[in-house]
Amino acid sequence: MLSEEDFRARARSFREAFSAAFAPETEVDVFYAGKAFLSTHVAGWAVAEGLCVDTASGGELALALAGGVPPQKIGLHGNNKSDAEIQRALDAGIGRVIADSSDELERISRLAVAAGTRAPVMLRLTPGVHASTHEYIATAHEDQKFGLSLTPAPGAAPAGSANPYLGSPAWTAATRALELPGVELRGLHAHIGSQIFEPAGFELAAQKLITFLASLRAEHGVELPELDLGGGHGIAYTEADTPRDPESIAAALATTVKQACAEHGLSVPRISIEPGRAIVGPAGITLYRVGVQKDVQVDAPDGSTASRRYVAVDGGMSDNARGVLYDADYSAVLASRRVTGDHVLSRIVGKHCESGDIVVRNVYLPTATARDDLLAVPATGAYCHSLSSNYNYLTRPAVVAVADGASQVLIRRETEQDMLGRDTGFAAG
């Protein structure tokens, strides 16, 4: 279930906070990161609130276009874009292609020249910033698949060079992008990770990218007009999480960017950001139906034993894979009726044939929780439906939006016929 009002309010808050923080020096584009959750309706909500839409594949690009997003308000990410995906972006006339490698730059150039156009390109750089998050969603350190490193290869730069990035993959790619036919280098992009609460990593990445912009101007006489600071701002999945509000995020980044630009004598470039989870995550709630329950004895920290209740529900890792991927934690409440009395330490688990199929690792639920009760797991708007699967041939659930006391099905419930229709033996029968 997805709250349209909550989604729109958060989208509006990011747009207004960043526009105010960077005024009057420059303007800000907020790209909703569609990989968190995307449907034609959601794409329309984002555009209605003044946002652009960021896509991460040809399929997401097709969905954004089908949702009526103006092509110039769409960006295309991806570390391994196919020629067909790049061609689709060029044919549609989207606003930016975020190039992730030197190989991709060459292919963009070739395809753009053949199409008789110039591709608007941002270069994704890896600034080498440590993000305090799970290893699998930290994306700015060196040893990972995204972007072009700012670190020069050993011996690639002359000793004593004033340019700290000379000889790095990022510098080589930027220099090449400035000379390639069919490529219009708009600016730089960095994304340091996801579900991050501390501001320091974002600020350090911004400083490094601005230093890179200054080095480009000094060496090539070109001042790139755009800078994308990525997304990854954390949300509250449990009471232990302490997310920052958009105003605080915007104020800190604006101060850093303005100071760094002033130090290097640069005009503040047009800024863009890419919040996804921070907009749609808190807007979503997943409803599960309780099935089997069983009590087990577990070792307590003091050496004694304690009871834990396993509460199985009618879903699990097929509709929320974040637990098995990132050790993600959630909370839950009994939603179908009001219950008073004792509570018991519980673990909500799915119905898949995996021990790691855990929806909520530790939560206190009413002792009176019974079969067919509904449990609500909040903050599931991001990366749940997007990562959903048919593991064990479970059908994927519907996504329903609520607004002003009414509901609307955004994505219908999947049927067994939908799944079996891809099986050629079933289709032939």
Disulfide bonds with the S-S distance in Angstrom:
none
